[in-house]
Amino acid sequence: MPRKYSYRHRGLIKLFAILGALLGLAICVWQIAGGAPHLLYLYAGITGYGGEIGFYILYVIGIVICVLTILMGMDSTAIPLHWVLCFVFGILILVFGGGVWALILLVIAGTIGIVDELS
């Protein structure tokens, strides 16, 4: 069974983590529904069918990471709420198309967690 970390501002960390994950999830779903190509594919010159498949795979992975982040924020037994995971999931959400604002919210959650752990 994973270790439960006790943070003084646990509710605040959970709030920022879940808000960041929901924002990243909304952006990924919006990008898939809109079908707008990712800038990486435009700069790399990948067009046609191969570019579209890569585009959808990128955002589906982003959706999976956002769902895992929501599970982390909801005190799931599978993924513990920890400040390191907030930073890691934030970077992964940014890489897989969730946007900078989702990263910022998760970095805020991770910063609150590390300050609580060090104090």
Secondary structure, 3 states (H helix, E strand, C coil): CCCCCCCCCHHHHHHHHHHHHHHHHHHHHHHHHHCCCCHHHHHHCCCHHHHHHHHHHHHHHHHHHHHHHHHHHCCCCCCCCCHHHHHHHHHHHHHCCCCHHHHHHHHHHHHHHHHHHHC
